[in-house]
């Protein structure tokens, strides 16, 4: 049984760096350790929260229950053909370390997702995405342990209910804790250049996985703050999807709204909506909206989670008043 710690500060376990305490905390490195925690009769009764890299969570209060940090490690080649490799990776791996490894080995399929903070398991839970790519694009199957029964269950990608920044593992009642995943990557160079600024930055003659990763680094650094300097959780809100009719109405007053067609509706840039409401670069005491990207809320001082939540609520209110669009947070608020 791994060491169960009591009254542990979560400040350095979340990228907003807000202070909150976990009543109980445990870091698990193997399936066996996780199973023993889940089967323990005294721990069974406690509310539980699964923590990855803490880069998409906002603690607004102490957590009364058990926080389980998934800390297993390992990346293993499990199958190889002429064109593809299948890598089995542990959920506790750092996502960017995994992407870096793939680039070093010339395995294509995750390079646009370089530098997304957080753990590999968390990237799958929320189907992390950036620059025209999503985690779900390369996931073949996901291995889980049921938090109530301890049973191991595998899900094929099509059973994971992946959607924009979500999956079955992000739903409230989900009982499955991700322990591992298998990714299918391409040994042949194939690049995803749908994202305009990425396509423009790299000459076609100069395309390599490393070049893409380098370009992603400079695009990200030009827009997004480093959480070690300006604690944040990346995009705080999802880009909302509205109906074609609502969009047509809105476009009459605002001709330049950044938008994309999405399923049967229209996806709008949340950053643009927030900027139009005058929040970009504004500070409110310890918290604020990053001056280079309006979708990123920043802890500029020693803010607590409630202050960040209050700013998020204020933004939601103003965007509703001005555009009649409801912003939904991408960040998990606890
Ligand atoms: N924009 C503004 N104001 C701003 C920032 C952006 O008007 O302050 C406009 C841009 O001009 C652009 C549009 O909004 O037309 C979209 O901006 P961007 O390309 O930066 O992407 P995003 O939709 O804001 C999404 C993801 C990011 C991901 C980028 C790049 C969501 C919620 N966010 O942001 O993901 O890095 O695309 O692919 O989907 C994250 O999830 O934490 C994250 C950073």
Boltz pocket constraint, residues with backbone or C-beta under 6 A from the ligand:
constraints:
  - pocket:
      binder: B
      contacts: [[A, 129], [A, 130], [A, 131], [A, 132], [A, 195], [A, 223], [A, 224], [A, 233], [A, 234], [A, 235], [A, 236], [A, 237], [A, 238], [A, 239], [A, 258], [A, 269], [A, 270], [A, 271], [A, 272], [A, 273], [A, 275], [A, 280], [A, 290], [A, 292], [A, 293], [A, 294], [A, 295], [A, 330]]
      max_distance: 6.0
